Amino acid sequence: MSGKKWQTIALIAIAAICLIVAIVLFVVAGHGDGYKKVLGVICGILLVVLSGLFLLYWWLSRDTEPNFFLYNRRTKQNMSVNELTPQIVIDRMTFFLAQIADSPELLWSGDVLERGSNFGHRGVYRPLVAYKMLYDMGDKEPDSPYWEYLENASEDVIRILCNSLERVGEKQIVRAFLMILEAEPTPGPQMKDFLRRNVGYFSNRMFLYVKRFIDYFY
């Protein structure tokens, strides 16, 4: 269960306890007299106010801002992070890439990756874009013209892509990618086999990355 759910449960539970104790105090005060009755009523009122403040805080802190990966357009609410799936992440990243580049070709040969404003606070989307570019490449058939994008990729694009992945710990796969790219400047059987075999890996790494940093995607 996420921290936000625990917070919601705790706030509602505390508010309910305060309200129950307040009712008990009112009942007891009704059978008392003198200062005990007055004290019971005052404590009961304070507990009712406290219960209301807890509920108000919960209401104001609700998760109402759309999260890029969790927002459900049908319900107009953010779903639980536990409902997130790798396919949802892939679909959302497909949409994201379409927003920052007019075509996949521009991702590989243009200056799209150099525009810092495209990648959110502290470049949180950069690793996801790098993963998704390799995922899309590996998801194509060996004879697909899509492979030409990698063949025509600029040095800057390759550098940024690799740096983005290395920053999230992907040194081994980046090293393998660069070694194969050096041996096969024109994507050949080795590169195609490498990327196609790692499609599942790229998908899983995107999914884990999004879950880890889910609060950064508002």
N, C-alpha and C positions, 0 to 999 in steps of 0.2 A: 504494500500500500504506500502511495506517495506521501511526502511530507505535508502537502496541502490537504489531503484527505484527513490525515491524523489531526491537523490543526482544526479543521472543520468539526470533526467529532468531539475534540476536546472542548472547543468553545461552546458548542451546543449543549454538551453534557454539563459543563460548569454553570451555564445559564439556567438549565433545568433544575440543577441542585439548589441554586440560589433561590429560585422561584418556589420550590417545594418547601425549603426551610422558612421562607417568608410566610407562606400560607400557614405552616405549623405555628409560627410565632404569633400570627394574627389570631389563630384559634385559641392559643394559650392565653394571650393577652385579653381576649374576650371574657375569660373566666377569672381573670385576676382583678386586682384593684390597686389604687394608688400608683406609686412610682413604677412598680413592676409592669403595670398595664401600659403606662406611657412609654417605658423603655422597650417593651415588646413591640409596640406599634412603630416606634422610631426605627428599631433594628429591622423590622419587616419591610418598612418603606425603603430603607437603604439597600436591602437585599434585592428588592424589586428593581430599583434603579440600577444596581450593579448587574443584574440579569439582563436588563435592557441594553446596558453598555456593551456587554459581551456579544449580544446578538447584533447590535449596530456595527461593532468592529468586524464581525464575521461577514455581515452584508456588504460593507465597504471594501473588504479585502477579497471578495469573490473573484474568481478567475474569469473576467469578462472580456479581456482584450484577446482578439484572435491570435492564436499561435500558428505559425506558418505550416507546421506539420500536423497539428492536432485539430485545427478548426474544421468542423463539419458544416458545410454550407446548407445541408438539409435541416439540421436541428438548430443551426446558428449558435452552436456552443462548441467549446473545446472538449474533445473526448479525453478519456483517461490515457496517460502515457502507456498504460498496460495494453491498450487497444491498438497501439501503433504496430505496424507490420513493415517488413522490408519492402513490400510492394508499394505501400503508401509512400514511403520515403522516396522510392524510385520515381513514382508518378509525380510527386511534388517537385523533385529535382528536374524532371523533364520540363515541367512548367517554368521552373526558375531559369533554366538555361535559355528557354525561348524568350524570357523577359530581358536577359542581358545581351543576347546576340540574335541577330536576324536570321542566322543560319549556322548549322554546325561547322561549316567551312570557316566562318569567321572566328570561331572559338580557337581553331587550330592555326590559322594563318594571320589573323588580325591582331589588334591591340586590346581586345576585350579583357584579357586577364590582367592587363596592366592598370586598369581603372579601379583604383581602390574603393571608390564609392559603390561599386557593384556588389561588394561582398559583406555588407553589414558591419556591425560594431566589431572592431578588432579583427576584421577579416574572417569572421566565424564560418562563412560559407566557402571559403577558398578550398579547404581540403575536400569538401563535398563535391565541389565542381570538378576537382582533379579526379576524384574517384569516379564520378559520373562520366567523365570524358573517356576514361579507360574502360569503364563498364559498357558504354555505348559502342565503343570500338570492338570489344571482345564479343558483343552480342550479335555481331553481323556475320553473315556467311563468308567463307574465305574468298569468294569471288565477288563480293560486294564492292562497288565503287567507293563506298565509305572509307575503305582503307587508304584511299588516295589522300585523305585529309591528313593522316599521320605522315605519309610520304612527303607532303608539301608543308608540314608544320615548320614554323619559324623556330630558330634557336631560342628566342626569348620565351616562346610558349612552352617549349620542352623544359627550359630552366625553371620557369615559374611553377609549372605542373609538378616537377620533381621536388622543388623546395617546399611546396605546400604539403606534399605527402610526407617528406622527411620530418617536418615539424610536428607531425602527429605519430612519429615513431616508425614510419614505413621505410626504413633504410634498406632492408634486405630486398624488398620487391622493387624499389627504385634502382638499386644497384643492378639487379637482374635485367630490368627494363632497359637501362642505359647500355649495358653490355650487348644485349641483343640488337638494340638500335644501331650501335656502332658496327656490329657485324653485318647487319642487314639494313642499310639506309633506306632501301625500298622494302617495305614490309613483305617478308617472305614466309615460308612455312614455320620457321622457328618463332617469329614474333606473333603470327596469327595463332599458333598453337598455345603460346604463353598467355596471351590475353584471353583467348576463348576458355582456357582451363581455369582462369582466375575470375571469371564473371561472378560466380557465387561468392568468392572471397570479397570482391569489391562491394557487392550488395550488402553482405553482412557487416563489413566495416563501416559503411555509410549508416546503416541501421544503428549500430552500437554508438557511433559518434553522435548521432542525433539524440539518442536517449540520454547520453552522458551530458550533453549541453542543451537539453530541451528548453531551459529557461532563457536561453540567449536568442531564441527564434521568435520573439514578439515584435 
